[in-house]
Amino acid sequence: MFMTSYRVLVVGMGKRGLNHALMFKANPRFEVVGVSSRQQSRLDAALAKLGKVPADIDASKLATSLKPDVFCFCTPPSVRVPLIELGIRSGARLIAFEKPIATSSAEAMQIRKLLRDSGVKAVVSHQHRYGEHYRKVQEIISSGKLGRVHTVYGTFVGWMMHMLSHAIDYMSWYNGSADASWAMAQAAGRGKLNDVHPSPEYIAGFIQYANGVRGIVECGAGAPDQPEVDAWWRKNRIGAQGTDGFAEVLTGSGWRAVTKTGSWSGPGSMNYDLDMPPYIQEIADWLDDERRVHPCAFEFAYQGFEIMMALCRSAAEGGQIALPLTSGADELKSLREKLHDKKVLLGSQVSVKEYA
Ligand SMILES: NC(=O)c1ccc[n+]([C@@H]2O[C@H](COP(=O)([O-])OP(=O)(O)OC[C@H]3O[C@@H](n4cnc5c(N)ncnc54)[C@H](O)[C@@H]3O)[C@@H](O)[C@H]2O)c1
């Protein structure tokens, strides 16, 4: 059967943008018709890997002239709304962009409205879930081997705007994508509030899911080491506990499970070369067929981001925060105003360098 290929424009030629462009190029369902980067040197370096592709430092000019089917952008967290607007203006049917979806709930709500009003689909790159070890844990949970799942959890050493949306996305997935009804958290450490990924250095809290399952999550300086994992950014553990056992994944070192019938473990490590191809393929699947909604669709990422912002609100204001959020706010501004200036305490000496 003849299958059309979707025309893609990729904006931002940093680490993630170039990787997206190469992954789209490798999939026959896509044709990379243009790339853009504000720096000519980055553009040149990208073209050396991508071959002959129309390129311009002016993303707006390229988007308007190319009219792509897919508008992809991979920029720092502070650069979201203008590129969502450009993607919509370009006439694209789908916008693919990077986590975190925004830096405040107010901005996330603005993006949601822009996408809903325009009817443009969007996906957000929470692609770890394609790892064989992440999928194995999901398979064990959904097989019922853990009995009644009562708890999902995630612990990540990297700071919030880098890692917390990943943590929540996979926890919610392991909990059958249930809605959340409230969240509560504490935060510590001002050292990363002005980072490119602005964050408290440590945030830890609870999530009440509507199906009664408890979520427990922590992210940053106070999180424990996962000694089985070598690479620092991959010292993350996400899993589920039930009445009959547990199953969990280590981002950088496989999976393990203990149930009534025994204990098992297996390999796997986060790997763009393995995780991105199915993420990209499912973009084509969703464009082909409305019913094949992408597992990384914006609506799921939005729900996770809401939880993340509720945790921040709780850390700034105290108490429990009801979900879904009913109005937007600037949670990082509140944290900048309210977070005490005591030095953050570490969960492990492996994090000394990043939180010096
Ligand atoms: N999903 C993942 O596994 C994963 C991994 C790493 C990073 N990320 C996310 O990807 C995003 C990008 O990270 P990166 O590592 O590629 O960063 P990077 O610094 O390598 O690249 C960012 C690019 O954005 C461009 N840019 C900056 N401001 C811009 C603007 N106003 N308009 C157009 N382009 C602009 C820069 O020139 C650069 O090319 C971040 O949100 C980050 O959190 C995701």
The ligand as an SDF file (V2000), in Angstrom:
LIG
                    3D

 44 48  0  0  0  0  0  0  0  0999 V2000
   13.4950   13.8530   26.3670 N   0  0  0  0  0  0  0  0  0  0  0  0
   14.7320   13.7620   26.7860 C   0  0  0  0  0  0  0  0  0  0  0  0
   15.2320   12.6850   27.0730 O   0  0  0  0  0  0  0  0  0  0  0  0
   15.5630   15.0180   26.9050 C   0  0  0  0  0  0  0  0  0  0  0  0
   16.9410   14.9430   27.1040 C   0  0  0  0  0  0  0  0  0  0  0  0
   17.6740   16.1320   27.1660 C   0  0  0  0  0  0  0  0  0  0  0  0
   17.0230   17.3630   27.0500 C   0  0  0  0  0  0  0  0  0  0  0  0
   15.6650   17.4020   26.8770 N   0  0  0  0  0  0  0  0  0  0  0  0
   14.9330   18.6780   26.7300 C   0  0  0  0  0  0  0  0  0  0  0  0
   15.1400   19.1560   25.4100 O   0  0  0  0  0  0  0  0  0  0  0  0
   15.1030   20.5840   25.3790 C   0  0  0  0  0  0  0  0  0  0  0  0
   16.3310   21.0900   24.6290 C   0  0  0  0  0  0  0  0  0  0  0  0
   17.4800   20.5790   25.2690 O   0  0  0  0  0  0  0  0  0  0  0  0
   18.8730   20.4310   24.4890 P   0  0  0  0  0  0  0  0  0  0  0  0
   19.7080   19.5560   25.3600 O   0  0  0  0  0  0  0  0  0  0  0  0
   18.6720   20.0840   23.0920 O   0  0  0  0  0  0  0  0  0  0  0  0
   19.4130   21.9330   24.5960 O   0  0  0  0  0  0  0  0  0  0  0  0
   20.5760   22.6150   23.7240 P   0  0  0  0  0  0  0  0  0  0  0  0
   21.0630   23.7690   24.5360 O   0  0  0  0  0  0  0  0  0  0  0  0
   21.5590   21.6020   23.2600 O   0  0  0  0  0  0  0  0  0  0  0  0
   19.8220   23.1760   22.4340 O   0  0  0  0  0  0  0  0  0  0  0  0
   18.8200   24.1450   22.5100 C   0  0  0  0  0  0  0  0  0  0  0  0
   18.6360   24.7710   21.1340 C   0  0  0  0  0  0  0  0  0  0  0  0
   17.5690   25.7350   21.1960 O   0  0  0  0  0  0  0  0  0  0  0  0
   17.9770   26.9030   20.4550 C   0  0  0  0  0  0  0  0  0  0  0  0
   17.2350   28.0780   20.9470 N   0  0  0  0  0  0  0  0  0  0  0  0
   17.3700   28.7050   22.1350 C   0  0  0  0  0  0  0  0  0  0  0  0
   16.4960   29.7400   22.2070 N   0  0  0  0  0  0  0  0  0  0  0  0
   15.7980   29.7590   21.0440 C   0  0  0  0  0  0  0  0  0  0  0  0
   14.7830   30.5910   20.5240 C   0  0  0  0  0  0  0  0  0  0  0  0
   14.3000   31.6280   21.2220 N   0  0  0  0  0  0  0  0  0  0  0  0
   14.2990   30.3070   19.2920 N   0  0  0  0  0  0  0  0  0  0  0  0
   14.7960   29.2790   18.5640 C   0  0  0  0  0  0  0  0  0  0  0  0
   15.7810   28.4710   19.0090 N   0  0  0  0  0  0  0  0  0  0  0  0
   16.2690   28.6990   20.2300 C   0  0  0  0  0  0  0  0  0  0  0  0
   19.4710   26.9860   20.7280 C   0  0  0  0  0  0  0  0  0  0  0  0
   20.1150   27.7900   19.7580 O   0  0  0  0  0  0  0  0  0  0  0  0
   19.8770   25.5150   20.6190 C   0  0  0  0  0  0  0  0  0  0  0  0
   20.0990   25.1480   19.2890 O   0  0  0  0  0  0  0  0  0  0  0  0
   15.0010   21.0320   26.8260 C   0  0  0  0  0  0  0  0  0  0  0  0
   13.6620   21.3590   27.1320 O   0  0  0  0  0  0  0  0  0  0  0  0
   15.4290   19.7990   27.6170 C   0  0  0  0  0  0  0  0  0  0  0  0
   14.8140   19.6950   28.8980 O   0  0  0  0  0  0  0  0  0  0  0  0
   14.9440   16.2510   26.7910 C   0  0  0  0  0  0  0  0  0  0  0  0
  1  2  1  0
  2  3  2  0
  2  4  1  0
  4  5  1  0
  4 44  2  0
  5  6  2  0
  6  7  1  0
  7  8  2  0
  8  9  1  0
  8 44  1  0
  9 10  1  0
  9 42  1  0
 10 11  1  0
 11 12  1  0
 11 40  1  0
 12 13  1  0
 13 14  1  0
 14 15  2  0
 14 16  1  0
 14 17  1  0
 17 18  1  0
 18 19  2  0
 18 20  1  0
 18 21  1  0
 21 22  1  0
 22 23  1  0
 23 24  1  0
 23 38  1  0
 24 25  1  0
 25 26  1  0
 25 36  1  0
 26 27  1  0
 26 35  1  0
 27 28  2  0
 28 29  1  0
 29 30  1  0
 29 35  2  0
 30 31  1  0
 30 32  2  0
 32 33  1  0
 33 34  2  0
 34 35  1  0
 36 37  1  0
 36 38  1  0
 38 39  1  0
 40 41  1  0
 40 42  1  0
 42 43  1  0
M  CHG  2   8   1  16  -1
M  END
$$$$
